[in-house]
Amino acid sequence: MLWPALVIAGIATAHCPRPERGEQANDCPWIEVAEKLQASAGRGEPLTPLIQQLLPHLATQLRDDARRIAWHELWTRARNHEPDSQRAIVDPHILATLAELAGLSLTVDDAMDEVPAGLQQTYGFLFSDSAASRPRRRQRWISGELERGLGLPVGLLGPRPPAGTLFLNVTYLFARIALADAPATTARLQRSQAVPRALRQLAIEDLAVRRLEERVRVPQVSGREITLRSDIVALAKARGAARFLVIYSIFDPGDGSARLLAGALLDAADVGRLLATETLGDEVLVSSHFDAYIEGLTDSPEPLLGSRHVVNTR
């Protein structure tokens, strides 16, 4: 699906899609806008006016989300570069501008490491660099497969939702599933009147969910033990290869807090690798996944051992 508001006059489309990069036709408007923004940044021009001109509906959502700073606190931090290189997932100038519109503090210099995860995972991934990124980073929000898989109206978890905002709707869904064991968070979510009715009425308790729980002690951060949870949700009505949504969160027993780290669409092979029998048990390797930044783990100079168990299935 090509979003009408993204077919921008004056932006060449001949080079897109590029199958060797995993691009699809619906990626092209976003890739082309990202390239235009990068060119403007290269000339030293501010990007906010250009985003407002090319993507007014997205600028409006970001400004709305600036009133929801507490919702950003449901997320932790993320890294903005590929795990095996320093290539940016989202151009730092673009990500810093999105943060400014959303009322968050992020400089261009800081927009490679420890960026606001909720911002990067939602609006940021729309502009992700397909030369560096797995194609699903953007496709999860523009393909409609996530909504179809959950039986929701297509577009509700997309860049131009009929109600709410992309960030609000995704955060609500992810937190309802992954942070359901945090009563204060659940109560806050339920009080929000801006969440679309279709999301409120989604029967979370009827979803088929498996939880992978990983526990590890991080010596670099006062030797604290953390618990990482990967909630793997079966998308019963999905049509494509991506049949699972995984929501990655962290529980810190030190202060009793639980926050969102990341989310991703997975196929059966991805889930098989994540839950491979040989990787489960005690005294096994624990590492961070899905672009998340976890202090003392992601940047640990040595491999860290802990436990990995499937602890909950419903």
Buried (B, 14 or more C-beta within 10 A) or exposed (E): EEBEBBEBEEBEEEEBBEEEBBBBEBBBBBBBBBBBBBEBBEEEEEBBEBBBEBBEBBBEBBBBBBEBEEBBEBBBBBBBBBEEEEEBBBBBBBBBBBBBBBBBEBEBEBBBBBBBBBBBBBBBBBBBBBEBBBBBBBBBBBBBBBBBBBEBBBBBBBBBBEBBBBBBBBBBBBBBBBBBEBEEBBEBBEEBEBBBEBBEEBEEEEBEBBBBBBBBBBEBBEEBEBBBBBBBBBBEEBEBEBBBBBBBBBBBEEEEBBBBBBBBBBBEEBBEEBBEEEBBEEEBEBBBBBBBBBBBBBBBEEEBEBBBBEEEEE
